[in-house]
Every structure is written in structure tokens, then in C-alpha cells.
Amino acid sequence: MQTYTGTIAKQVTILPDVVFSAIKLPAGSKPIQLVAFPGKCPNAVIDALSREPGSKISIKGKLKINNKTRQQEIIVEGAY
């Protein structure tokens, strides 16, 4: 698990089983999708991801490649 700090780049989408958002890292050119699972992460994570786009955020998670889209994404396990 690694810590990533950046700004929220996309309005949060909350579905029953998954939460989506995106983070713009300082060194990155494109935002990276954030994926959180409500049953596996604290409610504080969903609250943090629900901030306005442009808000600064630090998250803990794992960077991986989505097998279907071949895009990078971060599976979120914590946020502050």
C-alpha cells in the first residue's frame, strides 16, 4: 500500500457496491481513476472522495492496471 497526494479531478460516483472518483497527481499528466469498495474501506474514505473537484486529498491504496480497460487505477484503502 502506498500514499498518493493530489487533487480530486472528478465528481464522485457512488454505486451500491463501488465508489469511483479520480485524482490528479502533481507529476502526472492525466488523472488516475480511484476505486473504493464501501464494505472494505471506512466511511471516512467515501466522505473524503466526495469533496469538490480541485480539493487536495491524500489516499492510501494500490496502483494496478484494470484488466478490462487497460488503464491505471488506484484501489483505495484509506484517505485523509
N, C-alpha and C positions, 0 to 999 in steps of 0.2 A: 504494500500500500504506500502511496506517495501523496504528497501535498501539492496542490496546484492553486495558484493565486492569480486572479484576473478579474474581468468584469463580466457580468451577465450579458449575453448577447441576444437572448431570445426570451420572449414571454413564456412562462412555464405552461406545460400542458399536463394536466392531472387526469389520469385514467384510473379505473379501479385497481389494476394490478401493476401499473408502471407510471413513472413521472419522467417527463422529458423537459430539458432546457438546453442551453448551450453556454459555453464560456469562451471568452476571447482572452487568450494568454498574451502577455506583453511581447514575447518573441515570436508569436505565431502570426501568420498572415490571414488564416481563416479560423472561424470559431470551431470548437470541438463540441460535439453533442454530449450532453450529460444524461445519464440514465440512472434512475433510482427506483428501488422496489420498496413500496411502503411497508411491507411486512418484515423487511430485512434491514431497514435503516430507521433511525429515530425520527419522530415527527419534526424535530428541530431542523432536520435536513430539508424537508419539504418546505418548511417556512422560509429557510434561507434561500432556496431556489425560487421562491415566489416573489422575491424582491423585484423592483423595477429594472428593466434593461438599463445597463450603464452602471449599476451598483457594483461596488467591489465585493468580491467573495473569495473565500479560501475553502477548498474542499479536499477531502481525503478520498482516494479511490484508486482504481486500477485502470490504466490505459490499455485498451485492446482494440483489435480490428473486428468490426462486425462482419460475420461470415456472409450475410445476405447482401449488404450494401458495399462492402469493402472499404468502408470509411472508418476513421479512428473515432472512438468514443471512450468516455470515462464512465466506469461503473462506480457510482458514488456510494461511499460507506459512511461518510461523516462530513459536516460542514460547520463553519464558524465565520 
